[in-house]
Every structure is written in C-alpha cells, then in structure tokens.
Amino acid sequence: MFFHKKDPIHSVDVKEPNPRYAQLLLEQFGGATGELTAALQYWTQSFHCEDPSIRDMLQDIALEEFGHLEMVGQLIEIHTKNVDQTDAYKSTLFAVRGVGPHLLDSQGNTWSASYVNEGGDVVRDLRANIAAEAGARQTYESLIKLATDEGTKNTLVHLLTREISHTQMFMKALDSLGKLTDPFFGNIQPDNTVDIYYNLSTNGKDERGPWNSEPTFRYVADPGAAK
C-alpha cells in the first residue's frame, strides 16, 4: 500500500521559468538516466533479493527516487506553465505535447522499459545500480552547469547529492556481501585465464598499473608470440 504525501522531500522553488531549460530537464524525467528508470529498477530488483535487509534498502531507495521524479516533474511544470505560452512553445516538444512533464527525454525519445537494468542476482544488480547513479550524477552536473535560476539549481544540487548517498549505500551493501572488490559471483567457476592481462596495444609505451600487474594479474607482453 502506498500513500502520497504532497510535501516534496526538498522544496521546489523557481523564480525565472525557462521552457527551453525545461526540455533539458526532461532527461531526468523520461530519459535513460532519469528518476523513473532508477525507481523502477530498484523496485524490480528488490523482489529478486533474498536478503531482507538489502531488499528493504532497495525498496526505500526506490520510493525516494519516485519522490525525486515528482520534484523533477514539478520543475518542468513550473518552467513551462507559469510563462507566456508562446515562449513555452518555442521548445518543440512542448509545442507538440503541451506544457508540463512527459515520458520523453530531452531529444523527444519516449521512455523505454529497456532502460531498466535488473538481472535477478543481487551482486550484479548492486553493481548496475552504482553505474546508474553515476550516469544520473553526470546528467545532473550538466543540468546544474546550464541552470540560470538559483531555485532550480538548489533542487538539482540536492538531487545530485542523493545520487552520491545512494552510491554509498549500494557500495556498503556490496561490502556486506564481501563483493565490493571481488568480481566473482554466481556458481560457474572461471577458467585458468581469469588472472591474465593481454597487452593488445602496440606502437607505443606499454602502460602498467594495478589493473595489469602482480600479484592479481599475469602480464602477457606479447600475446602473439605466446601463441
């Protein structure tokens, strides 16, 4: 059972509506990295999770993401509704669809369930969620840099901040499973190439780092010669 509390988690206050900027905000309403995608992704994943504490975390974060969706929707509504409609319609998406939020991204592509990344394994899903939060953070950073209205910017900074918080939560959940730095999950054992790094870049200096060095990896400098 769900209850909708009409007060948003963070206040939404726009002093200077800008319908063209609202079109950019659609990216976080109906886009691949948007709040709807995150909410449905974490909610769906929760039903595959056997650990009751991690399931509870996934559902809590999913519901917060629905709250974030509401905030982005409010921003889009204000940026398009409380302006001269001739200005709003200078943005072609709102000219066709009308003012307010829609399940479209900033380029007019409709939201797709294919954006939702869930695979029925908690380790795999938590790692996918860390990547999802990174994508959302990058989008919010771009939106914040382009924002001219301070109220809008404050809301977006809050949303970006919560993406960082969620990333920490997912990392801690992985750590509790002993899988924060362990790439293995599932039941199929890897073969004997699991610790090999193939140097497949030529005509330059061979760069070395912890990703291709002992003790974790065996470095094959010339894979062609090894054959």
C-alpha angles and dihedrals in degrees: 000000000000131000124197115219107199095214109089120230088247126023117256113215124169121182100173113037115208118183093193089057089047088063089059090049089059086077089074094043105046102004132107094259094038133121096258090057092050094046094051093041095055093039093052092045091054092068091058094050117100095187105089094206095052090043089055091049092051092051093046092051091045091055091048088053090054086054089052090050088056091052093050089047090052091050092052091046093052094043091055107027104049096054138078102286092226086065092048091052092055082082102075095212093060092042089060101034103028129243124311131046124325134182091260134106123234091276095051098258113146120243113264133201086224086079089069110095113201130138111174097255119099096215093049091046095049090052090049088051093054088054091047092053090049090054092049092048091053091051092048091049090055092047092049092052090053096044118107097176112084095209091054091047092052091053092048092049088054091050092048090049092054090051087059090048092051091049089055091050093051091047091050090049090052090048091052087057092048089245105107093104101011110096095195123097134148129042105281111099116223122240127247094279092071093104098041124111114196115209099219098161117093141176094051146051114314104238117216132196142141089290091068106023140093138304094030098036140034107222116221104197096186112024091179093058091046090063 
